[in-house]
Amino acid sequence: MIKKILVSFCLLVSLVSLAQEGTSSPYSFYGIGDVRFRGTLEFRSMGEIAVEQDSIHMNLQNPASYAHLRLTTFTLGGTQYTTKLKSDSNSASARRTALDYLAVGLPMGKFGVGFGLIPYSSVGYKINSESTDPAVNSRRFDGKGGMNKVFFGLGYKITPTFSIGADVNYNFGKIESNNFEYVNDVAIGTRELNTVDLSGVNFNAGLMYQRKLNKKLSLFSSVTYSLESTLTAQNTRNIATALYNSNFDLAIVDVLDEEVSERKLKIPSKYVAQVGIGQARKWLFGVGYTMQNAGSLANSYNALANVSYEKASKYTVGGYFIPDYNSFSSYAKRIVYRGGFRYENTGLVINSQAVNDAALTLGVGMPLGGTLSNINIGLEFGQRGTTKSNLVQENYANVSISFSLNDRWFQRRKFD
């Protein structure tokens, strides 16, 4: 089943991922945009807790988990993002639909392999600053794009309870930032377009360990570390005069200046530790902590005096419950019920005000027929930012759906 859909899905989703706008946040102007969660919906619905050595679901957060896969796994997920934005004086709402991940996991004895495509960051904003003072120009800002990751990872099971792994990621993408300055009732203005082509490589390593506490209970733990890495940003700055209409469609009149430059950006190192307790295929409860060093992601067009970057941190808690994994009489008892909560200091500081993010997550995993494949639905309700210090508060409600399809590959035929 997976073989029949894998190639077509990969081609389609690869094209879509390059064209999508995965955010509508004004905070995506800074750095390289909104950094997306690296992981599948199953674990996102548990507050990002991904500590159990799962044999049928891909854990993209820790490459050591690939060694515990028992079936070839293909997973694909996407989200509809609904956001209400509020400042001291204005409010607005926006919706976006975007791909979250596409990945394949292959079991190979004590080894396991994982590879796929993940949108790493997203840029998508439209801001209008209209002045009523004739001496002050009005301005419109809009941006789009982001960065993607193609990854390849390898996990190895040292013992049945202890595994290690590592993956390599190739980062690539494009960001366009457009600044149009004009005088009210004058049909011409000045446009500054900044185009950034991003590329680079980074590495992650992980450990997973579990231990039986008694006949039913087990202790689970997971540690990952991402090395600091360098992004190469090829910048093109284009300034031109442009005509505009009531819809602010621009028609370039004359290019005044174009400048090409290169800048090195730093993706900071990150450490994630999680621990959980539970009964396999019955219930799990876990907690986690993430620490990330301050990055150096400000580019030439978005390096502002009132913006800085500090160490980021995240606290997570969550788990799942399955009433009866082997129930033949009740489908509802075989559904996986998930929930969690996370609180994050994003590391972005504007006007001396830290931008924080908190969210409640819920989800269900529903088996497909008599197979180990499943469809997952998740909900996320959260708030980012604040209206203090002239900032924007975002209240969001996201709906996600994913497929985790399992099949057996490389099985020797018994009969010709």
MOTASUL-V300602 format. One record per run of one state. SS is the DSSP state (hx for helix, st for strand, lp for the rest). FROM is the first residue (numbers start at 1). LEN is the number of residues. If there is no record, write none. Layout:
ss->SS from->FROM len->LEN
ss->SS from->FROM len->LEN
This chain:
ss->lp from->1 len->1
ss->hx from->2 len->18
ss->lp from->20 len->6
ss->hx from->26 len->4
ss->lp from->30 len->4
ss->st from->34 len->2
ss->lp from->36 len->5
ss->hx from->41 len->4
ss->lp from->45 len->18
ss->hx from->63 len->6
ss->lp from->69 len->3
ss->st from->72 len->15
ss->lp from->87 len->4
ss->st from->91 len->18
ss->lp from->109 len->2
ss->st from->111 len->19
ss->lp from->130 len->8
ss->st from->138 len->22
ss->lp from->160 len->2
ss->st from->162 len->21
ss->lp from->183 len->5
ss->st from->188 len->25
ss->lp from->213 len->5
ss->st from->218 len->9
ss->lp from->227 len->2
ss->st from->229 len->16
ss->lp from->245 len->5
ss->st from->250 len->18
ss->lp from->268 len->2
ss->st from->270 len->10
ss->lp from->280 len->3
ss->st from->283 len->10
ss->lp from->293 len->3
ss->st from->296 len->1
ss->lp from->297 len->10
ss->st from->307 len->3
ss->lp from->310 len->2
ss->st from->312 len->11
ss->lp from->323 len->9
ss->hx from->332 len->3
ss->lp from->335 len->1
ss->st from->336 len->15
ss->lp from->351 len->2
ss->st from->353 len->15
ss->lp from->368 len->6
ss->st from->374 len->12
ss->lp from->386 len->2
ss->hx from->388 len->3
ss->lp from->391 len->2
ss->st from->393 len->15
ss->lp from->408 len->9
